[in-house]
Amino acid sequence: MDGFIHYGIAAGCQAIEDSGLEVTDANAERIGVAIGSGIGGITGIEECYATYEKGGPRRISPFFVPGNIINMISGQSFNQIRFKGAKLCHRYSLCYRHT
């Protein structure tokens, strides 16, 4: 997993700890995770591109996408903290249109 995923999981765990929220079997289905970002792990993307330039597409790891997508933060946080509610990932993008 790219470093941004580890930072995101740590931030989520700290937020839960700071909030004082206790996750129990009784309330786990009412608690979920929502994470938003514009892009996944840029470091991993750059490293993959360098690998592609040196060795071509066959040198790219099959774990590239799951290790770099923004969804991994919400999924891993969800599993680590044992939530059972909604799991959301918001990807933000800006679209410009010239008229």
N, CA, C and O atoms as a GROMACS GRO file, in nm:
protein
  396
    1MET      N    1   0.084  -0.119   0.000
    1MET     CA    2   0.000   0.000   0.000
    1MET      C    3   0.088   0.124   0.000
    1MET      O    4   0.193   0.128   0.063
    2ASP      N    5   0.042   0.223  -0.071
    2ASP     CA    6   0.114   0.350  -0.076
    2ASP      C    7   0.109   0.420   0.060
    2ASP      O    8   0.018   0.396   0.140
    3GLY      N    9   0.205   0.506   0.084
    3GLY     CA   10   0.214   0.576   0.212
    3GLY      C   11   0.091   0.657   0.248
    3GLY      O   12   0.056   0.669   0.366
    4PHE      N   13   0.022   0.714   0.146
    4PHE     CA   14  -0.096   0.796   0.176
    4PHE      C   15  -0.206   0.713   0.241
    4PHE      O   16  -0.285   0.766   0.319
    5ILE      N   17  -0.211   0.584   0.211
    5ILE     CA   18  -0.312   0.496   0.272
    5ILE      C   19  -0.282   0.480   0.421
    5ILE      O   20  -0.372   0.485   0.504
    6HIS      N   21  -0.156   0.460   0.454
    6HIS     CA   22  -0.116   0.446   0.595
    6HIS      C   23  -0.147   0.574   0.673
    6HIS      O   24  -0.196   0.569   0.786
    7TYR      N   25  -0.116   0.689   0.613
    7TYR     CA   26  -0.147   0.817   0.678
    7TYR      C   27  -0.298   0.833   0.698
    7TYR      O   28  -0.343   0.879   0.802
    8GLY      N   29  -0.374   0.795   0.598
    8GLY     CA   30  -0.520   0.807   0.607
    8GLY      C   31  -0.579   0.718   0.716
    8GLY      O   32  -0.668   0.760   0.790
    9ILE      N   33  -0.530   0.595   0.725
    9ILE     CA   34  -0.576   0.503   0.829
    9ILE      C   35  -0.540   0.557   0.967
    9ILE      O   36  -0.623   0.555   1.058
   10ALA      N   37  -0.417   0.606   0.982
   10ALA     CA   38  -0.373   0.662   1.110
   10ALA      C   39  -0.459   0.782   1.148
   10ALA      O   40  -0.498   0.797   1.264
   11ALA      N   41  -0.489   0.869   1.051
   11ALA     CA   42  -0.572   0.986   1.080
   11ALA      C   43  -0.713   0.944   1.121
   11ALA      O   44  -0.771   1.003   1.212
   12GLY      N   45  -0.767   0.842   1.055
   12GLY     CA   46  -0.899   0.793   1.093
   12GLY      C   47  -0.902   0.734   1.233
   12GLY      O   48  -0.995   0.759   1.309
   13CYS      N   49  -0.800   0.657   1.266
   13CYS     CA   50  -0.791   0.599   1.402
   13CYS      C   51  -0.778   0.707   1.507
   13CYS      O   52  -0.839   0.699   1.614
   14GLN      N   53  -0.698   0.810   1.478
   14GLN     CA   54  -0.682   0.921   1.572
   14GLN      C   55  -0.812   0.998   1.588
   14GLN      O   56  -0.846   1.042   1.698
   15ALA      N   57  -0.886   1.015   1.479
   15ALA     CA   58  -1.014   1.087   1.486
   15ALA      C   59  -1.114   1.012   1.574
   15ALA      O   60  -1.185   1.073   1.653
   16ILE      N   61  -1.119   0.880   1.560
   16ILE     CA   62  -1.209   0.799   1.643
   16ILE      C   63  -1.166   0.808   1.789
   16ILE      O   64  -1.250   0.824   1.877
   17GLU      N   65  -1.037   0.798   1.814
   17GLU     CA   66  -0.985   0.806   1.951
   17GLU      C   67  -1.016   0.943   2.012
   17GLU      O   68  -1.061   0.952   2.126
   18ASP      N   69  -0.991   1.050   1.936
   18ASP     CA   70  -1.017   1.186   1.985
   18ASP      C   71  -1.164   1.211   2.012
   18ASP      O   72  -1.200   1.288   2.102
   19SER      N   73  -1.251   1.146   1.934
   19SER     CA   74  -1.395   1.169   1.949
   19SER      C   75  -1.451   1.101   2.075
   19SER      O   76  -1.555   1.142   2.126
   20GLY      N   77  -1.381   0.998   2.124
   20GLY     CA   78  -1.431   0.925   2.239
   20GLY      C   79  -1.537   0.823   2.202
   20GLY      O   80  -1.598   0.762   2.291
   21LEU      N   81  -1.560   0.802   2.074
   21LEU     CA   82  -1.661   0.707   2.027
   21LEU      C   83  -1.615   0.565   2.053
   21LEU      O   84  -1.502   0.528   2.018
   22GLU      N   85  -1.700   0.485   2.112
   22GLU     CA   86  -1.669   0.345   2.134
   22GLU      C   87  -1.753   0.262   2.039
   22GLU      O   88  -1.876   0.271   2.040
   23VAL      N   89  -1.687   0.181   1.958
   23VAL     CA   90  -1.756   0.095   1.862
   23VAL      C   91  -1.787  -0.036   1.932
   23VAL      O   92  -1.698  -0.107   1.977
   24THR      N   93  -1.916  -0.068   1.938
   24THR     CA   94  -1.962  -0.193   1.998
   24THR      C   95  -2.048  -0.268   1.897
   24THR      O   96  -2.081  -0.214   1.792
   25ASP      N   97  -2.086  -0.391   1.930
   25ASP     CA   98  -2.175  -0.466   1.841
   25ASP      C   99  -2.310  -0.396   1.828
   25ASP      O  100  -2.376  -0.407   1.725
   26ALA      N  101  -2.349  -0.324   1.931
   26ALA     CA  102  -2.479  -0.256   1.929
   26ALA      C  103  -2.482  -0.136   1.835
   26ALA      O  104  -2.586  -0.107   1.775
   27ASN      N  105  -2.369  -0.065   1.821
   27ASN     CA  106  -2.371   0.056   1.738
   27ASN      C  107  -2.287   0.044   1.611
   27ASN      O  108  -2.285   0.139   1.532
   28ALA      N  109  -2.219  -0.066   1.588
   28ALA     CA  110  -2.127  -0.079   1.474
   28ALA      C  111  -2.196  -0.062   1.339
   28ALA      O  112  -2.136  -0.010   1.245
   29GLU      N  113  -2.323  -0.104   1.329
   29GLU     CA  114  -2.394  -0.091   1.202
   29GLU      C  115  -2.439   0.052   1.176
   29GLU      O  116  -2.480   0.084   1.064
   30ARG      N  117  -2.432   0.136   1.276
   30ARG     CA  118  -2.472   0.276   1.260
   30ARG      C  119  -2.353   0.369   1.236
   30ARG      O  120  -2.370   0.490   1.223
   31ILE      N  121  -2.233   0.311   1.229
   31ILE     CA  122  -2.112   0.390   1.210
   31ILE      C  123  -2.045   0.348   1.080
   31ILE      O  124  -2.032   0.228   1.052
   32GLY      N  125  -2.003   0.446   1.001
   32GLY     CA  126  -1.938   0.417   0.874
   32GLY      C  127  -1.818   0.507   0.852
   32GLY      O  128  -1.777   0.580   0.941
   33VAL      N  129  -1.764   0.500   0.733
   33VAL     CA  130  -1.646   0.577   0.696
   33VAL      C  131  -1.673   0.651   0.567
   33VAL      O  132  -1.727   0.594   0.472
   34ALA      N  133  -1.637   0.779   0.562
   34ALA     CA  134  -1.644   0.858   0.439
   34ALA      C  135  -1.512   0.932   0.423
   34ALA      O  136  -1.474   1.012   0.509
   35ILE      N  137  -1.443   0.906   0.315
   35ILE     CA  138  -1.312   0.965   0.288
   35ILE      C  139  -1.321   1.037   0.154
   35ILE      O  140  -1.386   0.989   0.061
   36GLY      N  141  -1.257   1.152   0.144
   36GLY     CA  142  -1.256   1.224   0.017
   36GLY      C  143  -1.117   1.269  -0.020
   36GLY      O  144  -1.038   1.309   0.065
   37SER      N  145  -1.087   1.262  -0.149
   37SER     CA  146  -0.956   1.306  -0.197
   37SER      C  147  -0.965   1.329  -0.348
   37SER      O  148  -1.059   1.284  -0.413
   38GLY      N  149  -0.868   1.399  -0.400
   38GLY     CA  150  -0.866   1.425  -0.543
   38GLY      C  151  -0.793   1.317  -0.621
   38GLY      O  152  -0.821   1.297  -0.739
   39ILE      N  153  -0.700   1.247  -0.557
   39ILE     CA  154  -0.620   1.144  -0.625
   39ILE      C  155  -0.564   1.050  -0.520
   39ILE      O  156  -0.557   1.084  -0.402
   40GLY      N  157  -0.526   0.933  -0.564
   40GLY     CA  158  -0.465   0.837  -0.473
   40GLY      C  159  -0.319   0.868  -0.447
   40GLY      O  160  -0.281   0.984  -0.440
   41GLY      N  161  -0.238   0.766  -0.433
   41GLY     CA  162  -0.097   0.784  -0.397
   41GLY      C  163  -0.011   0.827  -0.514
   41GLY      O  164   0.024   0.746  -0.599
   42ILE      N  165   0.022   0.953  -0.518
   42ILE     CA  166   0.102   1.006  -0.627
   42ILE      C  167   0.242   0.945  -0.631
   42ILE      O  168   0.299   0.930  -0.738
   43THR      N  169   0.297   0.910  -0.516
   43THR     CA  170   0.429   0.847  -0.512
   43THR      C  171   0.426   0.714  -0.584
   43THR      O  172   0.513   0.685  -0.666
   44GLY      N  173   0.326   0.632  -0.555
   44GLY     CA  174   0.312   0.503  -0.621
   44GLY      C  175   0.287   0.516  -0.770
   44GLY      O  176   0.337   0.436  -0.850
   45ILE      N  177   0.210   0.617  -0.808
   45ILE     CA  178   0.183   0.641  -0.950
   45ILE      C  179   0.312   0.678  -1.023
   45ILE      O  180   0.339   0.628  -1.132
   46GLU      N  181   0.391   0.766  -0.962
   46GLU     CA  182   0.518   0.805  -1.024
   46GLU      C  183   0.614   0.687  -1.035
   46GLU      O  184   0.680   0.671  -1.138
   47GLU      N  185   0.621   0.605  -0.932
   47GLU     CA  186   0.708   0.487  -0.936
   47GLU      C  187   0.664   0.389  -1.043
   47GLU      O  188   0.747   0.331  -1.112
   48CYS      N  189   0.535   0.370  -1.056
   48CYS     CA  190   0.482   0.280  -1.158
   48CYS      C  191   0.513   0.333  -1.298
   48CYS      O  192   0.546   0.256  -1.388
   49TYR      N  193   0.502   0.462  -1.316
   49TYR     CA  194   0.532   0.521  -1.447
   49TYR      C  195   0.679   0.502  -1.482
   49TYR      O  196   0.713   0.473  -1.597
   50ALA      N  197   0.767   0.519  -1.383
   50ALA     CA  198   0.910   0.498  -1.407
   50ALA      C  199   0.937   0.352  -1.446
   50ALA      O  200   1.018   0.325  -1.534
   51THR      N  201   0.868   0.259  -1.379
   51THR     CA  202   0.881   0.118  -1.413
   51THR      C  203   0.832   0.092  -1.555
   51THR      O  204   0.894   0.016  -1.629
   52TYR      N  205   0.722   0.153  -1.591
   52TYR     CA  206   0.666   0.139  -1.725
   52TYR      C  207   0.764   0.190  -1.831
   52TYR      O  208   0.783   0.127  -1.935
   53GLU      N  209   0.824   0.305  -1.805
   53GLU     CA  210   0.919   0.362  -1.902
   53GLU      C  211   1.043   0.274  -1.918
   53GLU      O  212   1.096   0.262  -2.028
   54LYS      N  213   1.089   0.213  -1.809
   54LYS     CA  214   1.210   0.130  -1.815
   54LYS      C  215   1.184  -0.007  -1.877
   54LYS      O  216   1.264  -0.055  -1.956
   55GLY      N  217   1.072  -0.069  -1.840
   55GLY     CA  218   1.051  -0.208  -1.881
   55GLY      C  219   0.924  -0.238  -1.957
   55GLY      O  220   0.903  -0.353  -1.996
   56GLY      N  221   0.840  -0.140  -1.979
   56GLY     CA  222   0.716  -0.164  -2.052
   56GLY      C  223   0.603  -0.208  -1.961
   56GLY      O  224   0.622  -0.223  -1.840
   57PRO      N  225   0.485  -0.230  -2.019
   57PRO     CA  226   0.365  -0.259  -1.939
   57PRO      C  227   0.369  -0.392  -1.864
   57PRO      O  228   0.302  -0.408  -1.762
   58ARG      N  229   0.447  -0.487  -1.912
   58ARG     CA  230   0.453  -0.617  -1.844
   58ARG      C  231   0.527  -0.611  -1.711
   58ARG      O  232   0.517  -0.704  -1.630
   59ARG      N  233   0.600  -0.504  -1.686
   59ARG     CA  234   0.675  -0.488  -1.561
   59ARG      C  235   0.591  -0.424  -1.450
   59ARG      O  236   0.637  -0.415  -1.336
   60ILE      N  237   0.471  -0.380  -1.482
   60ILE     CA  238   0.385  -0.315  -1.383
   60ILE      C  239   0.320  -0.422  -1.297
   60ILE      O  240   0.265  -0.520  -1.348
   61SER      N  241   0.325  -0.403  -1.167
   61SER     CA  242   0.269  -0.500  -1.072
   61SER      C  243   0.117  -0.505  -1.081
   61SER      O  244   0.052  -0.402  -1.099
   62PRO      N  245   0.060  -0.624  -1.070
   62PRO     CA  246  -0.086  -0.634  -1.067
   62PRO      C  247  -0.147  -0.572  -0.941
   62PRO      O  248  -0.267  -0.551  -0.933
   63PHE      N  249  -0.061  -0.543  -0.844
   63PHE     CA  250  -0.108  -0.480  -0.720
   63PHE      C  251  -0.100  -0.329  -0.725
   63PHE      O  252  -0.127  -0.262  -0.626
   64PHE      N  253  -0.064  -0.274  -0.841
   64PHE     CA  254  -0.052  -0.128  -0.853
   64PHE      C  255  -0.183  -0.058  -0.821
   64PHE      O  256  -0.186   0.032  -0.738
   65VAL      N  257  -0.292  -0.098  -0.885
   65VAL     CA  258  -0.420  -0.028  -0.864
   65VAL      C  259  -0.470  -0.044  -0.722
   65VAL      O  260  -0.499   0.057  -0.657
   66PRO      N  261  -0.482  -0.167  -0.668
   66PRO     CA  262  -0.532  -0.175  -0.531
   66PRO      C  263  -0.441  -0.109  -0.427
   66PRO      O  264  -0.488  -0.072  -0.320
   67GLY      N  265  -0.314  -0.094  -0.458
   67GLY     CA  266  -0.221  -0.032  -0.363
   67GLY      C  267  -0.218   0.119  -0.370
   67GLY      O  268  -0.152   0.183  -0.288
   68ASN      N  269  -0.290   0.178  -0.467
   68ASN     CA  270  -0.281   0.322  -0.486
   68ASN      C  271  -0.415   0.394  -0.495
   68ASN      O  272  -0.418   0.518  -0.499
   69ILE      N  273  -0.525   0.323  -0.498
   69ILE     CA  274  -0.653   0.391  -0.513
   69ILE      C  275  -0.702   0.447  -0.379
   69ILE      O  276  -0.676   0.391  -0.273
   70ILE      N  277  -0.772   0.558  -0.387
   70ILE     CA  278  -0.820   0.627  -0.268
   70ILE      C  279  -0.917   0.540  -0.187
   70ILE      O  280  -0.929   0.559  -0.066
   71ASN      N  281  -0.985   0.447  -0.251
   71ASN     CA  282  -1.081   0.360  -0.181
   71ASN      C  283  -1.017   0.278  -0.070
   71ASN      O  284  -1.085   0.236   0.024
   72MET      N  285  -0.888   0.255  -0.081
   72MET     CA  286  -0.820   0.171   0.019
   72MET      C  287  -0.821   0.233   0.158
   72MET      O  288  -0.820   0.160   0.257
   73ILE      N  289  -0.822   0.366   0.168
   73ILE     CA  290  -0.825   0.428   0.300
   73ILE      C  291  -0.955   0.395   0.371
   73ILE      O  292  -0.953   0.351   0.486
   74SER      N  293  -1.067   0.415   0.304
   74SER     CA  294  -1.195   0.386   0.370
   74SER      C  295  -1.211   0.238   0.396
   74SER      O  296  -1.262   0.199   0.500
   75GLY      N  297  -1.168   0.153   0.302
   75GLY     CA  298  -1.182   0.009   0.320
   75GLY      C  299  -1.098  -0.044   0.435
   75GLY      O  300  -1.146  -0.122   0.517
   76GLN      N  301  -0.973  -0.002   0.441
   76GLN     CA  302  -0.885  -0.050   0.548
   76GLN      C  303  -0.924   0.007   0.684
   76GLN      O  304  -0.919  -0.064   0.784
   77SER      N  305  -0.965   0.134   0.687
   77SER     CA  306  -1.012   0.194   0.813
   77SER      C  307  -1.136   0.121   0.862
   77SER      O  308  -1.150   0.091   0.980
   78PHE      N  309  -1.225   0.093   0.769
   78PHE     CA  310  -1.350   0.023   0.797
   78PHE      C  311  -1.322  -0.112   0.864
   78PHE      O  312  -1.384  -0.146   0.965
   79ASN      N  313  -1.229  -0.186   0.808
   79ASN     CA  314  -1.196  -0.318   0.862
   79ASN      C  315  -1.120  -0.311   0.993
   79ASN      O  316  -1.146  -0.389   1.085
   80GLN      N  317  -1.026  -0.219   1.002
   80GLN     CA  318  -0.942  -0.210   1.122
   80GLN      C  319  -1.022  -0.168   1.244
   80GLN      O  320  -0.999  -0.220   1.354
   81ILE      N  321  -1.115  -0.076   1.227
   81ILE     CA  322  -1.192  -0.025   1.341
   81ILE      C  323  -1.318  -0.109   1.363
   81ILE      O  324  -1.387  -0.091   1.464
   82ARG      N  325  -1.348  -0.198   1.272
   82ARG     CA  326  -1.463  -0.290   1.280
   82ARG      C  327  -1.598  -0.219   1.271
   82ARG      O  328  -1.692  -0.250   1.344
   83PHE      N  329  -1.605  -0.123   1.180
   83PHE     CA  330  -1.734  -0.061   1.151
   83PHE      C  331  -1.817  -0.160   1.069
   83PHE      O  332  -1.763  -0.249   1.004
   84LYS      N  333  -1.948  -0.142   1.072
   84LYS     CA  334  -2.036  -0.227   0.991
   84LYS      C  335  -2.137  -0.144   0.912
   84LYS      O  336  -2.225  -0.199   0.846
   85GLY      N  337  -2.124  -0.012   0.920
   85GLY     CA  338  -2.217   0.076   0.849
   85GLY      C  339  -2.170   0.103   0.707
   85GLY      O  340  -2.105   0.019   0.645
   86ALA      N  341  -2.203   0.221   0.657
   86ALA     CA  342  -2.169   0.258   0.519
   86ALA      C  343  -2.019   0.282   0.502
   86ALA      O  344  -1.951   0.328   0.594
   87LYS      N  345  -1.970   0.249   0.383
   87LYS     CA  346  -1.830   0.273   0.348
   87LYS      C  347  -1.831   0.354   0.218
   87LYS      O  348  -1.870   0.303   0.113
   88LEU      N  349  -1.789   0.479   0.226
   88LEU     CA  350  -1.795   0.567   0.110
   88LEU      C  351  -1.658   0.622   0.076
   88LEU      O  352  -1.574   0.643   0.164
   89CYS      N  353  -1.638   0.646  -0.051
   89CYS     CA  354  -1.516   0.712  -0.097
   89CYS      C  355  -1.556   0.816  -0.199
   89CYS      O  356  -1.617   0.784  -0.300
   90HIS      N  357  -1.522   0.939  -0.172
   90HIS     CA  358  -1.556   1.048  -0.263
   90HIS      C  359  -1.430   1.089  -0.338
   90HIS      O  360  -1.328   1.123  -0.277
   91ARG      N  361  -1.438   1.086  -0.467
   91ARG     CA  362  -1.328   1.134  -0.550
   91ARG      C  363  -1.370   1.268  -0.607
   91ARG      O  364  -1.474   1.280  -0.671
   92TYR      N  365  -1.288   1.366  -0.585
   92TYR     CA  366  -1.318   1.501  -0.632
   92TYR      C  367  -1.243   1.526  -0.759
   92TYR      O  368  -1.125   1.493  -0.771
   93SER      N  369  -1.311   1.584  -0.854
   93SER     CA  370  -1.243   1.624  -0.977
   93SER      C  371  -1.301   1.756  -1.024
   93SER      O  372  -1.417   1.788  -0.999
   94LEU      N  373  -1.219   1.829  -1.091
   94LEU     CA  374  -1.263   1.957  -1.147
   94LEU      C  375  -1.272   1.941  -1.297
   94LEU      O  376  -1.179   1.894  -1.362
   95CYS      N  377  -1.382   1.980  -1.351
   95CYS     CA  378  -1.402   1.973  -1.496
   95CYS      C  379  -1.418   2.115  -1.548
   95CYS      O  380  -1.502   2.191  -1.501
   96TYR      N  381  -1.338   2.148  -1.645
   96TYR     CA  382  -1.346   2.280  -1.706
   96TYR      C  383  -1.402   2.265  -1.846
   96TYR      O  384  -1.367   2.173  -1.919
   97ARG      N  385  -1.487   2.356  -1.881
   97ARG     CA  386  -1.547   2.351  -2.013
   97ARG      C  387  -1.535   2.490  -2.077
   97ARG      O  388  -1.572   2.591  -2.018
   98HIS      N  389  -1.483   2.489  -2.195
   98HIS     CA  390  -1.472   2.615  -2.269
   98HIS      C  391  -1.592   2.628  -2.362
   98HIS      O  392  -1.626   2.534  -2.434
   99THR      N  393  -1.653   2.742  -2.359
   99THR     CA  394  -1.767   2.763  -2.450
   99THR      C  395  -1.734   2.865  -2.553
   99THR      O  396  -1.817   2.896  -2.639
   0.00000   0.00000   0.00000
